[in-house]
Amino acid sequence: MLTIDGYGGGGAVTSSRLQNQDHLELAGRIVEKYLQLDSSFPHLVDQLKVNAQGAPEVSGLHDYDYPNLALLSPGLESLAQLATVKRIPLPVELIEQFAHMQCNCTMGLFVEIGRAWLTIDSNIFVWTYENGGDLAYFDGLGETILGVGLLKPKSGIFQRQIKYLLCLTKIGRAHV
């Protein structure tokens, strides 16, 4: 058995203790090597384009949010990408309503009738999305609107001029 004076309780260190220390040093060097190798790659925060300070971010505002498909994979260059054809702002009256929002806001399109809709809490606003005009609203529910849908009624139940029904849902109820 190998001993070295001045170590341990009895003044001796066995060869197995020296081997353990060698293994720990080797493991430390391996970990250090991989940490250096890992630091040579970009950080995940940089890859995801996330604000490093943790401040809230909004996607869709920057060009890098919309990568070119041809650069992502060969063969995707022929796939059509989205392009802005026409930009129509929200009606001014709606912008003012955002100041009164308390808990919920949703938005969508009724392509069948050429209308856009927006709910702010218990109010729903509907307007023509082609020109931003013909704004109408309904505020008679009193509870937050959670879902909006356009229904086609069964023929013969309503008068012929009624082509669609607006369905508004809130917790536990649906209103048509």
GUVEX-577547 format. One line per field, with one value per residue (C-alpha): residue number from 1; residue in three letters; chain; x, y, z. Coordinates in pm, 1 decimal, padded with zeros to 6 digits. Example, Ala and Ser with C-alpha at 12.3 -4.5 7.8 and 13.67 -1.06 7.14 Angstrom:
REM GUVEX-577547
n	(1,2)
res	(ala,ser)
chain	(A,A)
X	(01230.0,01367.0)
Y	(-00450.0,-00106.0)
Z	(00780.0,00714.0)
//
This chain:
REM GUVEX-577547
n	(1,2,3,4,5,6,7,8,9,10,11,12,13,14,15,16,17,18,19,20,21,22,23,24,25,26,27,28,29,30,31,32,33,34,35,36,37,38,39,40,41,42,43,44,45,46,47,48,49,50,51,52,53,54,55,56,57,58,59,60,61,62,63,64,65,66,67,68,69,70,71,72,73,74,75,76,77,78,79,80,81,82,83,84,85,86,87,88,89,90,91,92,93,94,95,96,97,98,99,100,101,102,103,104,105,106,107,108,109,110,111,112,113,114,115,116,117,118,119,120,121,122,123,124,125,126,127,128,129,130,131,132,133,134,135,136,137,138,139,140,141,142,143,144,145,146,147,148,149,150,151,152,153,154,155,156,157,158,159,160,161,162,163,164,165,166,167,168,169,170,171,172,173,174,175,176)
res	(met,leu,thr,ile,asp,gly,tyr,gly,gly,gly,gly,ala,val,thr,ser,ser,arg,leu,gln,asn,gln,asp,his,leu,glu,leu,ala,gly,arg,ile,val,glu,lys,tyr,leu,gln,leu,asp,ser,ser,phe,pro,his,leu,val,asp,gln,leu,lys,val,asn,ala,gln,gly,ala,pro,glu,val,ser,gly,leu,his,asp,tyr,asp,tyr,pro,asn,leu,ala,leu,leu,ser,pro,gly,leu,glu,ser,leu,ala,gln,leu,ala,thr,val,lys,arg,ile,pro,leu,pro,val,glu,leu,ile,glu,gln,phe,ala,his,met,gln,cys,asn,cys,thr,met,gly,leu,phe,val,glu,ile,gly,arg,ala,trp,leu,thr,ile,asp,ser,asn,ile,phe,val,trp,thr,tyr,glu,asn,gly,gly,asp,leu,ala,tyr,phe,asp,gly,leu,gly,glu,thr,ile,leu,gly,val,gly,leu,leu,lys,pro,lys,ser,gly,ile,phe,gln,arg,gln,ile,lys,tyr,leu,leu,cys,leu,thr,lys,ile,gly,arg,ala,his,val)
chain	(A,A,A,A,A,A,A,A,A,A,A,A,A,A,A,A,A,A,A,A,A,A,A,A,A,A,A,A,A,A,A,A,A,A,A,A,A,A,A,A,A,A,A,A,A,A,A,A,A,A,A,A,A,A,A,A,A,A,A,A,A,A,A,A,A,A,A,A,A,A,A,A,A,A,A,A,A,A,A,A,A,A,A,A,A,A,A,A,A,A,A,A,A,A,A,A,A,A,A,A,A,A,A,A,A,A,A,A,A,A,A,A,A,A,A,A,A,A,A,A,A,A,A,A,A,A,A,A,A,A,A,A,A,A,A,A,A,A,A,A,A,A,A,A,A,A,A,A,A,A,A,A,A,A,A,A,A,A,A,A,A,A,A,A,A,A,A,A,A,A,A,A,A,A,A,A)
X	(00000.0,00131.0,00138.8,00222.7,00291.4,00095.7,-00247.2,-00556.6,-00624.1,-00347.9,-00091.6,-00134.9,-00315.5,-00385.5,-00330.7,-00710.0,-00749.3,-00487.1,-00667.2,-00995.9,-00824.2,-00681.5,-01027.9,-01178.0,-00909.6,-00967.3,-01344.7,-01288.5,-01072.1,-01337.8,-01614.0,-01399.8,-01329.8,-01701.5,-01789.7,-01539.0,-01673.4,-02031.6,-01942.1,-01822.1,-02185.6,-02444.1,-02662.5,-03022.7,-03141.2,-02957.4,-03091.1,-03449.7,-03400.4,-03534.9,-03461.0,-03184.6,-03306.1,-03631.9,-03848.4,-04164.3,-04124.5,-04372.1,-04326.8,-04403.2,-04251.4,-03909.5,-03790.8,-03618.7,-03961.1,-04031.6,-03736.3,-03700.9,-03823.6,-03555.4,-03288.5,-03453.2,-03461.7,-03391.6,-03710.3,-03917.5,-03828.6,-04133.1,-04371.9,-04566.9,-04516.2,-04755.2,-04736.6,-04919.3,-05163.8,-05360.8,-05345.3,-05664.4,-05641.7,-05897.8,-06176.7,-06078.7,-06377.7,-06238.6,-05896.3,-06064.9,-06238.2,-05908.1,-05864.6,-06173.6,-06065.9,-06059.5,-05986.0,-06045.8,-06008.2,-06050.7,-06071.0,-06157.4,-06309.9,-06644.6,-06525.4,-06870.5,-07023.6,-06716.0,-06699.7,-06439.7,-06527.2,-06367.5,-06477.3,-06365.2,-06494.2,-06875.5,-06897.3,-06875.8,-06795.1,-06854.6,-06742.6,-06667.0,-06302.2,-06259.6,-06286.0,-06312.0,-06664.9,-07017.6,-06919.7,-07189.2,-07171.7,-07367.4,-07321.8,-07619.7,-07460.6,-07306.8,-07051.6,-06725.3,-06763.2,-06540.0,-06631.8,-06785.4,-06927.0,-07138.4,-07409.4,-07616.3,-07976.8,-08183.2,-08403.6,-08769.6,-08717.4,-08641.0,-08748.3,-08567.5,-08358.1,-08189.0,-07884.1,-07662.2,-07691.5,-07431.8,-07349.8,-07180.3,-07062.2,-06976.0,-06917.6,-07194.2,-07415.5,-07445.9,-07651.6,-07779.4)
Y	(00000.0,00346.4,00604.9,00973.1,01138.8,01448.6,01354.4,01218.9,01117.2,00857.1,01045.2,00818.7,00836.7,00515.7,00468.0,00443.1,00794.7,00919.9,00745.3,00911.0,01249.8,01176.2,01076.8,01397.2,01607.2,01424.0,01472.7,01844.1,01881.3,01701.7,01926.0,02234.9,02116.8,02073.7,02407.5,02577.5,02384.7,02476.4,02845.9,02845.1,02806.0,03087.6,03111.6,02991.6,03344.8,03475.6,03196.0,03265.4,03642.5,03691.5,04001.9,03898.7,04134.0,03940.9,04229.3,04129.6,04083.8,04100.9,03868.6,03966.1,04313.1,04230.5,04089.7,03798.5,03681.9,03583.7,03381.7,03320.4,02969.0,02909.5,02957.9,02711.7,02410.9,02336.1,02270.1,02525.5,02816.6,02747.8,02765.8,03093.9,03322.1,03576.3,03932.7,04247.6,04337.7,04610.3,04750.7,04890.9,05034.7,04963.9,05221.7,05514.3,05450.5,05106.0,05236.9,05452.5,05143.9,04974.9,05227.4,05077.4,04712.6,04530.5,04163.0,04019.4,04112.4,03886.3,03956.8,03772.6,03779.2,03672.0,03624.1,03497.2,03840.8,04060.8,04174.8,04186.9,04160.5,04261.2,04188.6,04399.2,04243.6,04229.1,04444.8,04327.5,04549.7,04447.3,04643.6,04608.6,04507.4,04616.4,04986.4,05003.8,05148.1,05051.3,05001.7,04847.2,04736.8,04540.9,04592.4,04410.8,04100.1,04229.8,03944.0,03887.2,03742.4,03435.1,03315.1,03448.8,03255.1,03296.9,03034.8,02953.7,02889.5,02596.8,02702.3,02771.9,02872.3,03242.4,03488.2,03448.3,03763.8,03620.1,03438.5,03419.5,03431.7,03578.2,03345.6,03491.9,03267.1,03353.1,03136.1,02876.1,03036.1,03094.9,03380.1,03374.1)
Z	(00000.0,-00094.3,00185.1,00195.8,00528.2,00631.2,00486.1,00653.9,01007.9,01034.9,00829.5,00528.0,00193.6,00011.2,-00360.1,-00410.0,-00269.5,-00514.2,-00797.3,-00692.8,-00695.0,-01043.4,-01165.8,-01026.2,-01195.3,-01523.9,-01492.9,-01422.3,-01733.8,-01946.3,-01812.4,-01876.6,-02232.7,-02307.3,-02147.8,-02378.5,-02676.3,-02580.6,-02551.5,-02913.3,-03031.7,-03031.8,-02722.6,-02748.4,-02662.6,-02969.8,-03192.0,-03085.3,-03115.3,-02761.6,-02561.2,-02320.2,-02046.6,-02017.5,-02135.1,-02321.2,-02694.1,-02979.0,-03271.5,-03626.8,-03613.2,-03753.5,-04085.3,-03911.6,-03786.2,-04149.2,-04278.1,-04648.7,-04722.0,-04984.6,-04718.1,-04479.4,-04705.6,-05069.8,-05261.7,-05069.0,-05297.1,-05516.9,-05219.3,-05222.3,-04924.9,-04776.9,-04897.2,-04789.2,-05063.3,-04891.8,-04540.5,-04389.5,-04038.2,-03769.3,-03748.5,-03524.8,-03297.3,-03215.9,-03119.5,-02855.5,-02709.9,-02619.6,-02337.9,-02168.3,-02196.2,-01863.3,-01929.3,-02277.1,-02642.7,-02947.8,-03318.2,-03637.6,-03985.5,-04126.5,-04483.4,-04586.8,-04526.6,-04576.5,-04214.0,-03939.9,-03571.6,-03244.5,-02890.1,-02598.0,-02277.0,-02316.7,-02632.2,-02992.5,-03288.5,-03651.0,-03959.5,-04329.6,-04353.2,-04714.7,-04628.0,-04248.3,-04264.5,-04156.9,-03791.1,-03569.9,-03206.8,-02949.2,-02574.8,-02424.5,-02272.2,-01950.9,-01932.0,-02115.3,-02464.7,-02501.1,-02850.3,-03171.0,-03461.8,-03771.9,-03820.6,-04126.9,-04015.0,-04132.6,-04423.3,-04347.9,-03984.9,-04037.4,-04304.0,-04639.8,-04599.0,-04285.7,-04424.2,-04114.0,-03735.3,-03501.2,-03211.0,-02902.5,-02620.1,-02265.1,-01959.9,-01953.6,-02223.8,-02596.0,-02741.6,-03101.9)
//
